[in-house]
Amino acid sequence: MPIGYKRPKFDIFDGMGDPHAYLRAYCYKLVGVGRNEKLIMKLFIWSLTGEALYWYTRQDTRNWREWKDIAEDFMNRFRFNKEITPDRFALVNLQKKPSESS
């Protein structure tokens, strides 16, 4: 870490929610870092908890040569969150099945 650098307070990702939105928010917090990919990669673990932290600690970090590698693996692991999360339109259009009672 550069001398005098203060780590930002990150929103924490626990494995739930939209991973794409989370990565965007994470990168936004690091605007002052510029293109220092090594620092972006080192700080990522500080923004994880629960299932996401468990996933991260089980990875071989030598496979991640640049930030793009981490981001892709992260999206692949947690993309199901985005696929199963209903949006407002889907929720509004839900209808009771004939077999369900009021």
C-alpha positions as CSV (number, residue, x, y, z in Angstrom):
1,M,0.0,0.0,0.0
2,P,1.3,3.5,-0.7
3,I,2.5,5.4,2.3
4,G,-0.3,7.5,3.8
5,Y,-3.0,5.7,1.8
6,K,-6.3,5.3,3.7
7,R,-8.4,2.3,2.8
8,P,-11.9,3.4,1.9
9,K,-14.9,2.0,3.8
10,F,-16.4,-0.5,1.4
11,D,-19.9,-1.8,1.1
12,I,-19.6,-5.4,2.0
13,F,-20.7,-8.2,-0.3
14,D,-21.8,-11.4,1.5
15,G,-22.6,-13.5,-1.6
16,M,-26.2,-12.2,-1.9
17,G,-27.4,-9.6,-4.4
18,D,-26.2,-8.5,-7.8
19,P,-22.5,-9.1,-8.2
20,H,-22.3,-6.7,-11.2
21,A,-23.7,-3.8,-9.3
22,Y,-21.4,-4.7,-6.4
23,L,-18.3,-4.6,-8.6
24,R,-19.3,-1.3,-10.0
25,A,-19.8,0.2,-6.5
26,Y,-16.4,-1.3,-5.4
27,C,-14.6,0.2,-8.3
28,Y,-16.3,3.6,-7.7
29,K,-14.9,3.6,-4.2
30,L,-11.4,3.2,-5.6
31,V,-11.5,6.2,-8.0
32,G,-8.5,7.7,-6.2
33,V,-6.4,4.6,-6.8
34,G,-6.3,5.2,-10.5
35,R,-5.1,2.2,-12.5
36,N,-3.1,0.6,-9.7
37,E,-4.5,-2.9,-10.4
38,K,-2.3,-4.5,-7.7
39,L,-3.9,-2.3,-5.0
40,I,-7.4,-2.8,-6.4
41,M,-6.8,-6.6,-6.2
42,K,-5.3,-6.5,-2.7
43,L,-8.2,-4.4,-1.3
44,F,-10.9,-6.7,-2.7
45,I,-10.8,-9.1,0.2
46,W,-11.6,-6.3,2.6
47,S,-15.0,-5.9,0.9
48,L,-16.1,-9.5,1.3
49,T,-17.8,-11.4,4.1
50,G,-19.7,-14.7,4.5
51,E,-20.0,-16.9,1.4
52,A,-18.1,-14.4,-0.7
53,L,-15.2,-14.3,1.6
54,Y,-15.3,-18.1,1.9
55,W,-15.2,-18.3,-2.0
56,Y,-12.3,-15.9,-2.2
57,T,-10.1,-17.7,0.4
58,R,-10.6,-21.0,-1.5
59,Q,-9.1,-19.5,-4.7
60,D,-5.5,-19.8,-6.0
61,T,-4.7,-16.2,-6.3
62,R,-1.7,-16.9,-8.5
63,N,-4.3,-17.5,-11.3
64,W,-5.3,-13.8,-11.0
65,R,-2.8,-11.8,-12.9
66,E,-5.0,-8.7,-13.3
67,W,-8.2,-7.2,-11.9
68,K,-10.2,-8.5,-14.9
69,D,-9.4,-12.1,-13.8
70,I,-10.8,-11.6,-10.3
71,A,-13.8,-9.8,-11.6
72,E,-14.6,-12.5,-14.1
73,D,-14.2,-15.3,-11.6
74,F,-16.3,-13.4,-9.1
75,M,-19.1,-12.8,-11.7
76,N,-19.0,-16.5,-12.7
77,R,-19.4,-17.6,-9.1
78,F,-22.2,-15.2,-8.1
79,R,-24.0,-14.7,-11.4
80,F,-26.8,-16.9,-10.3
81,N,-27.9,-14.1,-7.9
82,K,-28.6,-11.9,-10.9
83,E,-30.4,-14.6,-12.8
84,I,-32.8,-15.5,-10.0
85,T,-33.5,-12.1,-8.5
86,P,-36.9,-11.0,-9.8
87,D,-37.2,-7.4,-11.0
88,R,-40.1,-5.2,-10.2
89,F,-41.9,-6.1,-13.5
90,A,-41.7,-9.8,-12.8
91,L,-43.1,-9.3,-9.3
92,V,-46.0,-7.2,-10.5
93,N,-46.9,-9.8,-13.1
94,L,-46.9,-12.8,-10.6
95,Q,-50.3,-14.4,-10.6
96,K,-51.8,-16.9,-8.1
97,K,-51.9,-20.4,-9.4
98,P,-55.3,-22.1,-9.6
99,S,-54.1,-24.6,-6.9
100,E,-53.2,-21.9,-4.4
101,S,-55.6,-20.5,-1.9
102,S,-56.2,-16.9,-1.1
